[in-house]
Amino acid sequence: MATVRVSPGPSAAHAFRLGMIVGGLLGLTVIGLLYWIGVLQVLSLGYTLVLLFPTYLVIVACLLSVWLGYDKGPASLRRVTRNNKLE
């Protein structure tokens, strides 16, 4: 029996956007708190904001997409073909 996959709707798009905003604000809050209490110095703060924070946002986006049903399985892949006919 094949499973039925329904594409996510507008509610999932809204939840993804809200999750990204909350995840970004939460990440920035934690970074700011760590800087404020003295765990991060200026150089490590810059490293965290430039290299680690974008990586964190990609991980949040991946987790949200899987949770909300945006992920596609290998069964949805198609062979890519090129139309060589010039018009």
Summary of the structure (lengths in Angstrom):
residues: 87
radius of gyration: 19.8
end to end distance: 43.8
largest distance: 65.2
contacts: 164
relative contact order: 0.16
helix: 66%
strand: 0%
